[in-house]
């Protein structure tokens, strides 16, 4: 049973329990009644009611009268035509809807459909069933306890029209402008309207269809719809993919990213940050490196290379921008920031883009210089180990004939140069592990949304509903971080450096498998190789660590068999997060002695820089533990017939207004994404003072629409969505019960 935001009810197919009746009977389906209030009487003292648990028959003392409650919001009553019966119930917050069928065996003689009609809650409703008359539905409109106001049937059919038991046909089409169109046909009759066709972005909350619409596939990767004809025959709820085909999406991302790089460089030239567009090299690494993967003769391999590794429009894109040495540091930074800013404006939405800035000579010399600059994502740590990974897994951007050449020296040559003993200092292992812990905390793993996994891991990440995507990111980043820390540990061991890190190369990194899935990058490939080889460097890991690292590599590679248990069982997911964090910290601590030895041998200036950089990242880790954050993003859709103008949307936590508010302008039949940023202070986001919040204790969050600025607290009058979360305690991972998310009311607004 699905719940609809506007009609809050789906007509179920006629059950088989009454498929062969000896005489005509009434079959009545009632939506949104208070369970304890439903009762049937015959006017002569006979009465039935008092429903037990959902899904079980009601107790009945009226001969021939039976009840069923297929769902907590739907009731079915069957009554013979031997006398007049009255069904009574009390309303809920949702609209009233009643369907009454007069059946003779398998033949439907008449259909009478009432509603959906919005009514006040806790009002009595009665439906009178007579043998030779149309059912009469009445509502207690004045609240005196007696139903007195008749509600007319919206549909009354008899004969062949009533006996139509064929469901209509529902199809989906992607229009040339990217919008989605649904079509519901009952024979030749088009029923594609809000009374017969219902749409959802999450498969739980539905609204009447208003015509072709646009959605952001990041928040709504799938569409759900069902339809019903005038006789009440319903289609099943159908799922339609909201995304273009995979290879088309890969091409979109590559094209948009190339355009962003071209525009960012052109902007820098126009602003005087660069004297010329030439001489800049742009290197993509991480999962998105596959966007520019080519064969030996220059053939495009991006679609195959990205399959199973990179999810278009969702996965982070990591770029390194190497500007000419003559450009000042501030100018180089502006080039990288400009490219990232342009990427955020892409017509086809990209995942988050981060661009680091460097001098071109560093790439040519295969040596990244140390600096003390908090703007760098790496904090100045593990520079050579990172360059080794980039040269093995990365590829240069290709802007085609429309832009400058942004390639650089052969990446295989850089890998070869780094193969020189000592080119990757052992002390960087400790730095890499510290970076890994910060990366893990940046993913918001300390704030866990209850029930986010939903029990199933879609084959592609973009198939995740939004909260499931948060869950996926947390478990994948945790795996990535633990593997990065393990790679740092490898950098401290001469045997591992020679036989794994330096021996892997580009072909080994790009062709490696993590279980049944492709490895997402150099670090995962190197660690799974070292963990699997117990003979070459046997003292690297314990047997338990080898087993854990092999599983982490499979999770990082998105192997379904490894991911599925973490989506099915929140206990296992929390155990995974705790284990990944513990491993990252263990490798960090074990690599500390190599760091101390390296510092002792370094020059005073290098020692000072490395210590300052490590202190900066360590402080960031402490800050993230003290005040964990989680950015929130959701889609808000206007399915009403009026435009939203400065509609206030507010965030409440544990019934207290957090001060976070957005004013939304939204035309009718359109949708928009609200993306929060804790770093920028842009609603909506979570930020917790860990010292004042009890770990593992449930906290409730709801979004409230308050157009009249009258709601000082959480109220069903304005609440349209919500969730629950808790502050994660890695030392005591828990198994929380799934939260019941606050369902939206009939306000024309949904969130995924």
LOVEXMAR-911102 format. One record per residue (C-alpha): x negated, y, z negated; residue in three letters. Coordinates in steps of 0.001 Angstrom, whole numbers, plus 500000, padded with zeros to 6 digits. Example, Ala and Ser with C-alpha at 12.3 -4.5 7.8 and 13.67 -1.06 7.14 Angstrom:
2
487700495500492200ALA
486330498940492860SER
***
This chain:
752
500000500000500000UNK
498715503382500939UNK
499730506631499342UNK
500626509566501542UNK
500024513181500623UNK
503293514306502199UNK
505586511283502265UNK
503687509069499812UNK
505077505844501235UNK
504576503330503990UNK
507424501211505269UNK
506356497604504859UNK
507271494925507359UNK
510411493039506381UNK
509413490218504085UNK
510023486608504863UNK
511823486018501575UNK
515112487123503136UNK
514453485843506642UNK
517277483323506601UNK
520340484674504798UNK
523602482797504565UNK
525609486048504664UNK
524917489714505312UNK
522935491450502562UNK
521524494873501806UNK
517720495154501740UNK
516705498440500095UNK
513154499788499968UNK
512555502594497464UNK
509400504667497458UNK
507951506522494448UNK
510260505565491615UNK
509227505297487974UNK
508827501561487459UNK
510512501350484071UNK
513572503262485296UNK
514732501100488237UNK
518005499279487558UNK
521031497897489435UNK
524615497804488128UNK
527890496543489580UNK
530371498746487706UNK
531727495746485799UNK
529048495379483141UNK
526505493502485232UNK
523023495000485181UNK
519484494075486243UNK
516183495837485744UNK
513225496003483349UNK
510492495163485865UNK
507522493069484744UNK
504057493390486266UNK
503765494663489823UNK
504106491965492444UNK
506393489732490352UNK
510206489450490672UNK
512352491527488332UNK
514510489831485744UNK
518081489769487096UNK
521422488996485462UNK
523451489829488579UNK
524142486832490797UNK
522663487331494254UNK
520697490477493306UNK
516917490240493419UNK
514004492623492983UNK
510442492834494183UNK
507726495337493426UNK
505067494813496138UNK
503200497865494907UNK
503349500244491964UNK
504958502877494231UNK
507361500625496180UNK
510420498651495115UNK
512593496257497112UNK
516140495383496080UNK
518300492770497764UNK
522054492779497093UNK
525020490902498652UNK
528133492561500068UNK
530515490966497556UNK
531022494206495610UNK
529746497770495223UNK
526325498098493630UNK
524548501194492309UNK
520764501381492195UNK
519369504043489856UNK
515869505304489133UNK
513894508365488082UNK
511702510418490387UNK
507941510933490226UNK
505753513792491474UNK
506031512351494986UNK
508917512802497457UNK
511907510474497484UNK
512173508040500376UNK
514686505218500724UNK
515355502786503571UNK
518488500619503450UNK
518829497711505893UNK
522009495693506426UNK
520821492237507517UNK
522516489078508695UNK
519865486374508804UNK
517166487664511111UNK
519425490304512653UNK
519446493867511381UNK
522953495260511677UNK
522321498787510415UNK
519477501003509164UNK
519868504109507002UNK
516725506107506186UNK
516670508883503583UNK
513792511311503121UNK
511038511902502597UNK
512407514746500499UNK
510529516666497844UNK
512324516576494512UNK
511515517603490917UNK
509985514868488766UNK
511933512977486085UNK
515304513407487800UNK
517805510584488172UNK
518653509278491632UNK
521424506853492555UNK
522108504863495703UNK
525605503378496085UNK
525875500290498306UNK
529330499280499527UNK
530267496456501881UNK
531912498580504535UNK
530469502037504052UNK
527268503957504642UNK
525063503988501525UNK
525330507210499529UNK
522199508720497959UNK
522580511328495215UNK
520126513376493155UNK
520494514933489714UNK
519632518393491068UNK
520724520358487989UNK
518909518134485510UNK
521949517188483397UNK
521276513460483785UNK
524035512724486324UNK
523200512437490060UNK
525671514751491792UNK
523991516197494911UNK
524217514074498055UNK
521112513608500197UNK
522025512940503808UNK
520390510146505750UNK
517842511373508266UNK
518344508298510426UNK
521373506026510725UNK
521244503292513355UNK
523456500355514221UNK
523698497678516881UNK
520710497136519170UNK
518983500297517934UNK
519040499031514353UNK
517912495547515353UNK
514797496878517041UNK
512058495026515127UNK
509162495810517447UNK
506537498125516034UNK
505491501102518169UNK
502069501253519872UNK
499389503521518380UNK
496280504595520342UNK
493379506985519818UNK
491582509133522384UNK
488535511383522109UNK
489171514475524212UNK
486502516136526340UNK
486168518977523796UNK
485394516488520997UNK
488820516613519347UNK
490768513490518501UNK
494225512741519835UNK
496640510100518553UNK
499545508749520576UNK
502489506797519141UNK
504823505281521720UNK
508034503395521024UNK
508578502026524490UNK
508566505173526629UNK
509478507501523751UNK
506644509648522382UNK
506844509735518577UNK
503529511519517994UNK
504864513941515410UNK
504623514536511682UNK
507778512528510963UNK
506557509310512560UNK
502752509403512795UNK
500463509700509778UNK
496750510415509572UNK
494084509998506887UNK
490375510732506635UNK
489753508170503901UNK
492360505440504375UNK
494158506339501141UNK
495764509748501523UNK
497849510424504625UNK
499549513443506197UNK
501909513882509081UNK
500143514218512429UNK
500208517781513798UNK
498426517268517147UNK
494816516997518378UNK
492301517822515664UNK
488580518113514958UNK
486649516446512145UNK
483048516451511004UNK
481888512860511360UNK
479466513324508452UNK
482387513552506029UNK
484955511656508081UNK
483147508964510094UNK
486408507078510537UNK
490039508010511036UNK
492950506004509669UNK
496467506194511039UNK
499764504365511144UNK
503095505087512755UNK
506712504070512387UNK
509622504292514768UNK
513140505492514067UNK
514196502022512959UNK
511401501906510398UNK
509138499454512216UNK
505591500307511206UNK
502203499660512736UNK
499460498427510467UNK
497016501067509244UNK
494478501278512052UNK
490872502465511766UNK
489369504533514592UNK
485713505494514840UNK
485364509280514693UNK
481810509176516002UNK
480474509095519551UNK
478592505910520569UNK
475262505387518793UNK
472947506069521732UNK
474909509203522589UNK
474497510395519009UNK
470755509732519154UNK
470558511829522306UNK
472609514571520622UNK
470197514731517699UNK
467133514738519886UNK
468573517439522147UNK
469688519612519236UNK
466382519193517437UNK
464410520062520568UNK
466554523167521011UNK
465902524137517378UNK
462138523757517831UNK
462191525841521027UNK
464302528540519399UNK
462228528589516213UNK
458997529067518131UNK
460577531733520359UNK
461851533556517270UNK
458354533491515780UNK
456884534974518954UNK
459557537684519050UNK
458900538540515396UNK
455146538701515939UNK
454363535714513748UNK
452866533972516803UNK
451082535654519667UNK
452143532911522079UNK
454432529857522092UNK
451472527645522994UNK
449150525929520575UNK
451860524735518194UNK
452163521013517450UNK
455357519557515946UNK
455155516065514493UNK
458254514096513444UNK
457781511356510882UNK
459935509222508617UNK
463108507707510020UNK
463639510477512588UNK
460305509841514322UNK
462173507357516520UNK
463921510235518291UNK
460824510738520452UNK
459616507157520720UNK
458336506328524222UNK
456968503356526100UNK
453508503130527630UNK
454700504720530869UNK
456718507414529125UNK
460083505653529181UNK
462596506699526546UNK
462824504101523771UNK
464666506278521264UNK
467949504377521194UNK
466360500995520529UNK
463753502465518181UNK
466385504250516086UNK
468731501276515854UNK
468852500131512246UNK
466349502807511187UNK
467870506228511762UNK
471492507296511422UNK
472222510287513688UNK
473775513298512043UNK
473107511928508576UNK
469524510914507843UNK
466977513550506818UNK
464663514809509564UNK
461070515434508509UNK
458865517645510661UNK
455332518961510248UNK
454574522165512149UNK
450931522896512960UNK
450510526533514094UNK
447296528056515477UNK
444597528703512889UNK
444594532393513790UNK
448133532768512448UNK
448237533814508766UNK
449663531360506255UNK
452855533416505910UNK
453314533397509677UNK
452854529618509850UNK
455422529209507118UNK
457892531428508960UNK
457588529235512059UNK
458441526095510090UNK
461270527798508226UNK
462630529216511466UNK
462760525779513079UNK
464572524335510050UNK
467008527257510047UNK
467760526826513731UNK
468355523119513193UNK
470945523919510525UNK
472904525841513186UNK
473022522918515619UNK
476311522487517469UNK
476191518741516848UNK
475539518507513120UNK
472112517172512170UNK
471067515668508891UNK
469035517892506549UNK
465866519156508273UNK
462672519871506337UNK
459616521342508066UNK
456181521576506486UNK
453653524155507722UNK
449939523663508385UNK
447068525051510419UNK
446548523328513780UNK
442860522763513037UNK
443803520467510161UNK
445512518125512602UNK
442631518276515084UNK
440127517458512299UNK
442392514815510761UNK
442089516474507385UNK
444838518347505587UNK
443425521040503373UNK
444351521419499747UNK
446164524563498741UNK
448149525816495805UNK
451476526674497350UNK
454740525756495673UNK
456608526125498980UNK
455111522904500321UNK
457349519911499796UNK
454376517815498740UNK
453121520341496194UNK
449654519957497715UNK
449381516307496634UNK
448309513128498437UNK
447549515029501642UNK
445301512459503361UNK
447496509519502411UNK
450462511356503897UNK
448556512142507096UNK
447706508452507428UNK
451427507620507187UNK
452416510352509654UNK
449869509248512246UNK
451069505623511987UNK
454834506132511998UNK
455259509543513639UNK
455653510960517128UNK
455338514449518557UNK
458441516330519603UNK
459042516592523335UNK
460774519790524425UNK
460813518885528106UNK
460329521395530866UNK
462407524007529032UNK
459891524537526260UNK
456187524605525422UNK
454115521486524902UNK
454185520798521163UNK
452088517637521178UNK
448698517346519523UNK
445715515006519435UNK
446373511312519923UNK
447927509938516766UNK
446080506657517206UNK
442864508683517174UNK
443845510318513890UNK
444516506888512408UNK
441102505765513598UNK
439416508817512067UNK
441173508205508788UNK
439873504661508900UNK
436485505999507926UNK
435762504853504384UNK
436587507625501942UNK
438800509582504314UNK
441747508744502028UNK
440564509516498470UNK
441537506934495869UNK
442664509653493500UNK
445572510423495850UNK
447249507197494740UNK
448237508742491428UNK
449386511901493199UNK
451531509882495606UNK
453200508037492741UNK
453985511309490975UNK
455500512662494201UNK
457567509480494438UNK
459153510071491040UNK
460066513622492016UNK
461547512337495289UNK
463650509824493387UNK
464975512472490998UNK
465648514880493882UNK
468182512360495198UNK
470334512982492129UNK
470026509444490778UNK
470491510681487217UNK
474101511615488043UNK
476151508597489036UNK
479649508817490518UNK
481839506085489038UNK
483240503690491603UNK
481306505292494484UNK
480162502013496133UNK
483766500961496973UNK
482711497343497193UNK
481467497259500788UNK
478375498444502623UNK
479307499484506183UNK
476908498280508871UNK
475959501890509634UNK
475474504577506961UNK
477768506987508782UNK
480568504519508117UNK
480347505376504427UNK
483035507460502797UNK
481437510489501163UNK
480939509176497634UNK
479654505893499025UNK
477130507932501039UNK
475876509475497782UNK
475534505991496337UNK
473695504757499422UNK
471303507704499375UNK
470496507112495723UNK
469735503424496097UNK
467783503919499355UNK
465719506849498066UNK
465000504877494896UNK
463653502052497061UNK
461646504477499216UNK
460181506158496141UNK
459122502901494514UNK
457478501816497776UNK
455671505167498056UNK
454361504757494521UNK
453254501220495376UNK
451477502533498483UNK
449727505003496204UNK
448603502100494068UNK
447222500407497200UNK
445154503545497884UNK
443264502995494632UNK
442139499483495583UNK
439293499064498103UNK
440578495671499245UNK
444074497014499883UNK
442775500114501662UNK
440676498089504085UNK
443079495195504676UNK
446425496959504525UNK
446485500752504714UNK
443761501137507345UNK
444420497840509118UNK
448136498356509735UNK
447880500944512532UNK
450673502361514663UNK
451766499100516207UNK
451853497402512811UNK
453824500210511189UNK
456326500668514016UNK
456921496980514619UNK
457063495775511012UNK
460101494002509618UNK
461320494391506054UNK
463182491127505708UNK
465712490939508530UNK
465609494689509171UNK
463039497052510681UNK
460852498812508123UNK
461732502528507925UNK
458123503722507856UNK
454452503186507154UNK
454662502909503368UNK
457392500262503404UNK
455540498299506081UNK
452231498459504172UNK
453695497485500806UNK
455775494592502081UNK
452705493298503925UNK
450546493532500801UNK
453261491999498617UNK
453668489048500999UNK
449913488368501214UNK
448925486678497961UNK
445498485556499203UNK
443633488612500556UNK
444007490949497566UNK
445565488668494931UNK
445249491006491944UNK
447276493892493391UNK
450667492881492039UNK
452169490438489589UNK
454478487784490989UNK
457484489664489569UNK
456314492873491236UNK
455862491119494566UNK
459411489827494369UNK
460784493250493399UNK
458822495051496130UNK
459985492610498793UNK
463600493312497797UNK
462991497066497696UNK
461547496915501214UNK
464679495124502418UNK
466884497771500781UNK
464813500561502331UNK
465173498794505676UNK
468957498677505219UNK
469179494937505477UNK
472894494162504922UNK
472199491141502731UNK
470105493292500397UNK
472450496282500369UNK
475749494466499955UNK
475245493345496323UNK
474371496924495386UNK
477673498112496868UNK
479736495302495372UNK
478361495466491842UNK
477655498791490157UNK
475794496902487415UNK
473305495616489998UNK
473052499054491582UNK
472214500643488250UNK
469704497892487562UNK
468139498595490958UNK
467762502296490136UNK
466276501585486742UNK
463852499039488211UNK
462727501395490999UNK
462065504207488547UNK
460196501890486184UNK
458010500584489039UNK
457217504092490277UNK
456150505130486787UNK
454155501951486268UNK
452147502445489480UNK
451670506109488605UNK
450209505216485220UNK
448011502422486590UNK
446597504741489235UNK
445655507374486664UNK
442166505985486019UNK
441282506264489724UNK
442583509834489654UNK
440426510726486673UNK
437337509193488299UNK
438015511091491508UNK
438432514372489668UNK
435159513862487843UNK
433361513445491163UNK
435119516374492891UNK
433804519898493210UNK
435040522398490608UNK
437252524158493146UNK
438826520922494359UNK
439278519725490797UNK
441021522940489828UNK
443366522827492819UNK
444321519195492337UNK
444977519637488643UNK
447134522705489252UNK
449094520963492012UNK
449685517858489898UNK
450816520025486986UNK
453295521777489280UNK
454866518517490462UNK
454874517113486919UNK
456723520222485751UNK
459263519737488560UNK
459821516140487410UNK
460389517315483835UNK
462827519989485032UNK
464826517462487037UNK
465064515163484037UNK
466151518027481783UNK
468720519454484227UNK
469696516847486835UNK
471651518163489813UNK
473805516759492578UNK
475020518741495580UNK
478627518099496593UNK
480082518218500074UNK
483652517599501133UNK
485998518312503949UNK
489091520412503367UNK
491819520208505986UNK
494826522451506490UNK
497713520273507640UNK
500341522848506748UNK
501998525130509280UNK
500475528325507842UNK
496911529630507865UNK
494866529651504656UNK
493473533103503878UNK
490991533430501007UNK
492427530274499427UNK
490622529828496083UNK
489206526373495401UNK
487778525884491907UNK
485812523177490139UNK
486799521977486663UNK
484787519572484533UNK
486366517833481542UNK
489287520284481938UNK
487033523336481658UNK
486526525754484555UNK
482854525645485528UNK
482857529078487140UNK
482333527545490578UNK
484771528868493179UNK
484954529109496947UNK
487379531248498963UNK
488465529388502083UNK
489865530804505321UNK
491284527986507400UNK
493651528014510352UNK
496523525571510475UNK
495701522077511772UNK
491972522561511279UNK
489295521464508850UNK
486003522702507489UNK
483087521367505474UNK
482265522914502108UNK
478591522171501426UNK
477295522987497980UNK
473727523673496943UNK
472576523699493343UNK
469246525204494404UNK
470990528133496100UNK
473734528388493468UNK
476360527793496171UNK
479450525876495021UNK
480075523058494726UNK
477497521078492781UNK
476871519293489505UNK
474228520523487074UNK
473887518916483653UNK
471970519898480554UNK
470698516440479653UNK
470000517459476070UNK
473652518291475416UNK
475378515502477367UNK
475726511958476094UNK
474138509488478555UNK
476500507015480205UNK
479583508920478973UNK
482293509531481540UNK
482862513118482716UNK
485878514070484851UNK
485699516543487722UNK
488679517928489612UNK
489106520516492340UNK
491978522936491867UNK
493656525224494363UNK
494921528361492664UNK
496381530757495261UNK
498178532841492632UNK
495225532981490215UNK
497444531641487450UNK
495845528344486474UNK
493539528707483495UNK
493167524969483126UNK
493527521764485095UNK
497092521309486304UNK
498812518942488704UNK
500307522047490258UNK
496997522787491920UNK
494797519701491584UNK
494076518051494914UNK
491070515826494382UNK
488608514677491789UNK
486150512069490611UNK
484310510904487504UNK
480594510603486887UNK
478075510017484097UNK
474505510914483191UNK
472481507813484021UNK
470284506312481315UNK
467577504191483008UNK
466697502586479688UNK
470273501387479276UNK
471932500925482694UNK
475671500377482273UNK
478546498803484172UNK
481283501438484172UNK
484856500612485066UNK
486001502152488362UNK
487507505586487935UNK
490977506399489157UNK
490361509381491391UNK
492926512149491063UNK
495200511742494074UNK
496063514883496043UNK
499580516204495955UNK
501663517367498897UNK
499791520607499488UNK
498499520070503007UNK
494942519611501782UNK
492796516521501583UNK
489240515701500684UNK
487337512642501908UNK
***
